[in-house]
């Protein structure tokens, strides 16, 4: 199967400018291509990972990637399907974020080997010394206002207002494509489906200014079976930076993917062959309750993003938190990540309550009678260890990293005491 057909089979192609010509180009020789990443935060997230992995698939098929970090466009802000103007960041902040995003991209693409080794680019390099007058004369004249206003990303914002700064963003991105075409013979740009207007601006500029043909592929907006934008967890993005989203949190995210989405996500986010994924589907559908597809998905993606050791640690944390292991083996941050949705109770430093009083004050038990009964029956656990002493008072030894204590009532009801 050629790379274009494989991308389609994996559900990674939403739109193309000319499918027949593009497929022919990808089949007949090495194509130079790029995907852009604006430093709008200090880390990329799962939405970006779709594009990154698509770029990697093309590189593995023999084509040459030019990942672009938008040191210049990151100072402006893309209006595409945003309800309001982005807050402009300082040059220092954008420069710092640019460096972090570059280092993340370098983990996924091969910058060392072969004729098609990746080459990093930054559009600040050509915009830094380009004067406003030259930009208007040499680039702006190739775009009509009617053409720019016809873009869906712009039309949507016309209702609420759009600044000239963001209005001009599509011209800047179009110029990126032109510059890379001139410098490196880049003829293909990849981007998300919400970027279609910006991407085709580059195709138009290359046609008008250089009299050449160029191509675009957009990847679909990834949503779950409910229509919710994929990669969001309780309103928060799933980041590729382990400090922002721990490997354990990422593992849990994939482990809890809906059954209806698991196979689709295996095709998009892993490098397992389509035959291997089909075998997983058969096994998964025979026993969905075992969540085999989700476990394979979690293993593959966490290993890909954070490495094998991080995956194994995430699995270890999961086994302890939800399998009844010794919680004192874990770090407080891992426990807080795993139990962030359970009730928390802040314990004052001067509180010196016995276990019965503490269970009532924290809301774990509703009465002294029930607290005593649960303790006597062995239903109360401190950091995974059963407690039956009615007069027990928590000590520093019960504080994991000096920050928290986990109390469990019964088999599954957890509570976190923080200090």
Order of alpha helices (4+ residues) and beta strands (2+ residues): alpha-beta-alpha-beta-alpha-beta-beta-alpha-beta-alpha-alpha-alpha-alpha-alpha-alpha-beta-alpha-beta-beta-beta-alpha-alpha-alpha-alpha-alpha-alpha-beta-alpha-alpha-beta-beta-beta-beta
